[in-house]
């Protein structure tokens, strides 16, 4: 889904879905979204509230704007109460206010946002390919959900700024897993006091 715009003036949770209850969402991406609730109710790109549901392999990316006076808002959801959320991310500065259980959930920030659950990753970390590798369960083999065309140089303008569905395979360097690329790269260990210094 691209270029989502949702504006609500009433007291309903706001997002692509206002409220999800006892549902399942999987393999969904939203690129560029503006979500507004003018009655100060929970808001997020996927939903204002996700309740008692399972969510897996879902992301929001690009230009994201979430506007509401409610404390529970985020680039992913306002809240995910009593829900299981796995392998999800947003490039917004907050994921969601609460989540029942989460695994591999990320938002874009240089530091921890106390108002959000999830793991903060910087813009550079999103671009590096590391998150794609993590979301693929630390492998480049078999059927992969996530891919990413990685930036090859500072002058490169044709690249994916974050993981996408499909896309180029991301490999980690071997034997030292410190570099990510769209081809197999060899990086040897440089050890000091038994620790790799690469």
C-alpha positions as CSV (number, residue, x, y, z in Angstrom):
1,X,0.0,0.0,0.0
2,X,1.4,3.4,-1.0
3,X,0.5,7.0,-0.1
4,X,-2.1,6.2,2.6
5,X,-4.1,9.2,3.9
6,X,-6.6,8.8,6.8
7,X,-8.2,11.7,8.6
8,X,-10.8,11.2,11.3
9,X,-12.6,13.9,13.3
10,X,-14.6,11.6,15.6
11,X,-13.6,9.4,18.6
12,X,-12.6,6.3,16.7
13,X,-9.2,4.8,16.7
14,X,-7.4,5.8,13.5
15,X,-5.2,4.1,11.0
16,X,-5.4,1.8,7.9
17,X,-7.6,-0.2,10.2
18,X,-9.2,1.8,13.1
19,X,-9.3,-1.1,15.5
20,X,-8.3,-4.7,15.0
21,X,-9.7,-7.2,17.5
22,X,-9.0,-11.0,17.5
23,X,-7.4,-10.7,14.1
24,X,-4.3,-11.7,12.2
25,X,-2.2,-9.5,9.9
26,X,0.7,-10.8,7.9
27,X,3.0,-9.7,5.1
28,X,1.8,-6.1,4.8
29,X,3.7,-3.0,4.0
30,X,2.6,0.6,4.0
31,X,4.9,3.2,2.3
32,X,4.2,6.9,2.9
33,X,1.3,7.6,5.2
34,X,-0.4,10.5,6.9
35,X,-2.8,9.6,9.7
36,X,-4.7,12.2,11.6
37,X,-7.2,12.1,14.4
38,X,-8.6,15.4,15.4
39,X,-10.5,14.1,18.4
40,X,-7.3,13.0,20.2
41,X,-7.8,9.3,20.0
42,X,-5.2,6.5,19.6
43,X,-3.6,6.5,16.1
44,X,-1.1,4.6,14.1
45,X,-0.4,3.7,10.5
46,X,-1.6,0.1,10.7
47,X,-4.2,0.7,13.4
48,X,-5.1,2.9,16.3
49,X,-5.5,-0.2,18.4
50,X,-4.6,-3.8,17.8
51,X,-6.2,-6.0,20.4
52,X,-5.8,-9.7,21.1
53,X,-4.3,-10.3,17.6
54,X,-1.2,-11.7,15.9
55,X,0.9,-9.6,13.6
56,X,3.9,-10.8,11.6
57,X,6.1,-9.4,8.9
58,X,4.4,-6.0,8.7
59,X,6.1,-2.6,8.2
60,X,5.5,1.1,7.6
61,X,8.2,3.2,5.9
62,X,8.9,6.3,3.9
63,X,7.3,9.7,4.8
64,X,5.2,9.0,7.8
65,X,3.1,11.5,9.7
66,X,0.9,10.6,12.7
67,X,-1.1,13.4,14.3
68,X,-3.2,13.1,17.4
69,X,-3.2,14.5,20.9
70,X,-3.4,11.0,22.4
71,X,-0.4,9.6,24.2
72,X,-0.7,6.3,22.5
73,X,0.4,6.8,18.9
74,X,3.1,5.4,16.7
75,X,4.3,4.8,13.2
76,X,3.1,1.2,13.5
77,X,0.1,1.4,15.9
78,X,-1.2,3.4,18.8
79,X,-1.2,0.3,21.0
80,X,-1.0,-3.5,20.5
81,X,-2.7,-4.7,23.7
82,X,-2.7,-8.4,24.4
83,X,-1.3,-9.0,21.0
84,X,1.7,-10.9,19.6
85,X,3.9,-8.8,17.2
86,X,6.8,-10.4,15.4
87,X,9.3,-9.2,12.7
88,X,7.8,-5.7,12.3
89,X,9.3,-2.2,11.9
90,X,8.6,1.4,11.2
91,X,10.9,4.1,10.0
92,X,8.9,6.6,12.2
93,X,10.4,7.6,15.5
94,X,8.0,5.5,17.6
95,X,6.6,2.0,17.1
96,X,3.6,1.8,19.5
97,X,2.9,2.8,23.1
98,X,2.3,-0.8,24.3
99,X,2.6,-4.4,23.0
100,X,1.5,-7.6,24.6
101,X,4.5,-9.6,23.4
102,X,7.0,-8.5,20.8
103,X,9.9,-10.1,18.9
104,X,12.1,-8.2,16.4
105,X,10.2,-4.9,16.5
106,X,12.0,-1.8,15.5
107,X,11.6,2.0,15.0
108,X,13.9,4.6,13.6
109,X,15.6,6.7,16.2
110,X,19.1,7.7,17.4
111,X,18.2,6.9,21.0
112,X,15.5,5.0,23.0
113,X,12.1,6.6,22.9
114,X,10.6,6.2,26.4
115,X,7.0,6.5,25.0
116,X,7.5,3.5,22.6
117,X,8.1,-0.2,22.7
118,X,10.5,-1.8,20.3
119,X,14.2,-1.4,19.5
120,X,15.6,1.8,18.2
121,X,17.7,1.6,15.0
122,X,19.4,4.5,13.3
123,X,18.9,5.5,9.7
124,X,22.4,4.1,9.0
125,X,21.5,0.8,10.6
126,X,18.3,0.5,8.5
127,X,20.3,1.1,5.4
128,X,23.1,-1.3,6.3
129,X,21.2,-4.6,5.6
130,X,21.6,-5.8,9.2
131,X,17.9,-5.5,10.0
132,X,17.0,-7.4,6.8
133,X,19.3,-10.2,7.9
134,X,17.8,-10.3,11.4
135,X,14.2,-10.4,10.0
136,X,15.2,-13.3,7.8
137,X,16.1,-15.2,11.0
138,X,19.9,-14.6,10.5
139,X,20.1,-16.5,7.2
140,X,20.5,-15.9,3.5
141,X,19.3,-19.3,2.5
142,X,15.9,-20.9,1.6
143,X,12.7,-19.0,1.1
144,X,13.3,-15.4,2.3
145,X,10.5,-12.9,3.1
146,X,12.8,-9.9,3.3
147,X,15.3,-8.4,0.9
148,X,17.1,-5.1,0.3
149,X,19.1,-3.5,-2.5
150,X,22.0,-2.1,-0.4
151,X,23.8,1.2,-0.9
152,X,27.2,0.6,-2.5
153,X,28.7,4.1,-2.1
154,X,27.8,7.6,-0.8
155,X,27.0,8.6,-4.3
156,X,24.6,5.7,-4.8
157,X,20.9,6.8,-5.2
158,X,19.4,3.5,-6.3
159,X,19.0,1.6,-3.1
160,X,16.4,0.5,-0.5
161,X,16.6,2.6,2.7
162,X,15.0,-0.3,4.7
163,X,14.0,-4.0,4.3
164,X,11.3,-4.7,1.7
165,X,9.4,-7.8,0.6
166,X,11.4,-9.7,-1.9
167,X,14.3,-7.6,-3.2
168,X,17.9,-8.5,-3.2
169,X,19.3,-11.1,-0.9
170,X,21.4,-9.8,2.0
171,X,24.5,-11.8,3.0
172,X,26.7,-11.3,6.0
173,X,30.4,-11.5,5.7
174,X,32.3,-14.6,6.7
175,X,34.0,-15.8,8.8
176,X,33.6,-12.5,10.7
177,X,29.9,-11.4,10.5
178,X,30.4,-7.7,10.6
179,X,29.5,-6.5,7.0
180,X,26.3,-6.9,5.0
181,X,26.2,-7.0,1.2
182,X,24.2,-8.2,-1.7
183,X,27.0,-10.7,-2.5
184,X,29.1,-13.0,-0.4
185,X,32.0,-11.0,1.2
186,X,35.0,-12.4,3.1
187,X,36.2,-10.5,6.1
188,X,38.9,-12.1,8.2
189,X,39.0,-11.8,12.0
190,X,41.5,-9.4,13.5
191,X,41.8,-10.5,17.1
192,X,43.1,-8.8,20.2
193,X,43.0,-10.5,23.6
194,X,40.8,-13.1,22.1
195,X,38.2,-10.6,20.8
196,X,37.5,-9.6,17.2
197,X,38.4,-5.9,16.6
198,X,36.9,-5.6,13.1
